[in-house]
Amino acid sequence: MEDKFRTIVEQIFNNWTAIRLAVEHGMGGPNSRQVAVECVDYMTQFCLNEATIQVSDIKEALEDILDEEFDTICEDNSPFEVASLLHRFSLLIKEGNLEQCELEYQNLPTCNPWLSNQTQMQSQPVEDVAGESEEINTATPMEEDSEWTTVKSRRKK
């Protein structure tokens, strides 16, 4: 049950532009991707372990994570949208309605998974001129910025 829900949370986070931008711009520090993976784990536990969780509780937790871990504040209402999805899936799983959960999971938008335990830091062996093998890290270090980022809505009001 927990593994299935973690997969769902990971898929939702993979599709969430705000957290992806925060990670890509290093807003969570040099280990932004690892921080995001830990956020997936935290939200999985938070949603499943709270007996009477509400969308507002999840939204608040997401906003706290973005603010405290990534120095980011969303103004595009995406934390509410993500919270609504997490709430819906957590209810389906808690009720044991796994068929409906799987059906709705299949209807989630697909994307290239950038956020998972398997894709944290990929390294590949490279042989140098002397024939010795060394490992080169494929992740590029990101500049650390002490400022916070605001994600604004694209809709005109």
C-alpha positions in Angstrom: 0.0 0.0 0.0 2.7 2.4 1.0 4.9 1.6 -2.0 2.0 2.1 -4.4 1.2 5.5 -2.9 4.9 6.5 -3.0 4.9 5.8 -6.7 1.8 8.0 -7.1 3.4 10.8 -5.0 6.6 10.6 -7.1 4.6 10.8 -10.4 2.7 13.8 -9.1 5.9 15.5 -8.0 7.6 14.6 -11.4 4.8 16.6 -13.1 4.9 19.5 -10.7 6.7 22.4 -12.4 7.3 24.5 -9.3 9.3 21.8 -7.5 11.2 20.9 -10.6 12.2 24.5 -11.2 13.3 24.8 -7.6 15.5 21.7 -7.9 16.9 22.7 -11.3 17.9 26.1 -9.9 19.4 24.6 -6.8 17.0 26.3 -4.4 17.3 23.4 -2.0 21.1 23.7 -1.9 23.7 21.5 -3.6 21.6 18.4 -2.9 18.3 19.8 -4.2 17.3 16.5 -5.9 17.9 14.5 -2.7 15.9 17.0 -0.7 13.0 16.6 -3.2 13.2 12.8 -2.9 13.0 13.2 0.9 10.0 15.4 0.4 8.3 12.6 -1.6 9.0 10.2 1.2 7.7 12.7 3.8 4.5 13.4 1.9 3.9 9.7 1.4 4.1 9.2 5.2 2.2 12.4 6.0 -0.8 11.5 3.8 -1.0 7.8 4.8 -0.4 8.2 8.6 -2.8 11.0 9.3 -6.2 9.6 10.1 -8.4 12.5 9.1 -6.3 14.4 6.6 -7.8 17.3 4.7 -6.7 19.0 1.4 -5.9 22.1 3.4 -3.5 20.1 5.6 -1.7 18.7 2.6 -1.6 22.1 0.9 -0.1 23.7 4.0 2.6 20.9 4.3 3.5 21.4 0.6 3.8 25.2 1.0 5.9 24.7 4.1 8.2 22.3 2.3 8.6 24.7 -0.7 9.3 27.7 1.6 11.5 26.0 4.2 13.4 23.5 2.0 13.6 25.4 -1.3 13.0 29.1 -0.3 10.2 29.1 -2.9 6.6 30.5 -2.7 4.1 29.5 -5.3 1.5 32.0 -6.4 0.0 29.8 -9.1 -2.3 27.7 -6.9 -0.3 24.6 -7.8 0.2 23.5 -4.1 -3.7 23.3 -3.9 -3.8 21.3 -7.1 -1.1 18.9 -5.9 -2.7 18.6 -2.5 -6.1 17.7 -4.1 -4.5 14.9 -6.1 -2.6 13.6 -3.1 -5.8 13.7 -1.0 -7.8 11.9 -3.6 -5.3 9.1 -4.0 -4.7 8.7 -0.2 -8.5 8.3 0.3 -8.7 5.7 -2.4 -5.8 3.7 -1.0 -7.1 4.0 2.6 -10.5 2.8 1.5 -8.9 -0.2 -0.3 -10.3 1.0 -3.6 -7.1 -0.1 -5.5 -8.8 -0.6 -8.9 -10.1 3.0 -9.0 -6.7 4.2 -7.7 -4.9 2.3 -10.5 -7.4 3.7 -13.1 -6.9 7.3 -12.0 -3.1 6.8 -11.7 -3.1 5.7 -15.4 -4.9 8.9 -16.3 -2.2 11.1 -14.7 0.0 13.0 -17.2 3.1 11.2 -18.1 6.6 12.8 -18.2 10.2 11.9 -18.0 10.8 10.8 -14.4 13.5 13.2 -13.1 12.8 12.5 -9.4 13.3 9.1 -8.0 15.7 7.2 -5.8 17.2 5.6 -9.0 18.0 8.8 -10.7 19.6 10.7 -7.9 23.2 10.8 -9.0 24.2 8.8 -12.0 27.8 8.2 -12.7 29.5 6.4 -15.5 33.0 4.9 -15.7 35.3 6.7 -18.2 38.7 5.5 -19.2 41.5 8.0 -19.3 44.4 8.0 -21.7 46.5 5.7 -19.5 43.7 3.1 -19.6 42.8 3.6 -16.0 39.1 3.7 -15.1 37.7 6.6 -13.0 34.2 7.7 -12.3 33.0 11.0 -13.6 29.9 12.5 -12.1 27.3 13.4 -14.7 25.5 15.9 -12.5 26.7 19.4 -12.8 27.0 21.5 -9.6 24.5 24.2 -9.4 25.2 27.7 -8.1 23.8 28.2 -4.7 21.5 31.2 -4.4 20.5 32.6 -1.1 17.4 34.4 -2.5 14.0 32.8 -2.8 12.0 32.4 -6.0 8.3 33.2 -6.6 6.4 31.1 -9.2 3.8 33.4 -10.7 0.6 32.4 -12.4 0.5 32.5 -16.2 -3.1 33.5 -16.1 -4.0 37.1 -16.5 -6.4 38.4 -13.9 
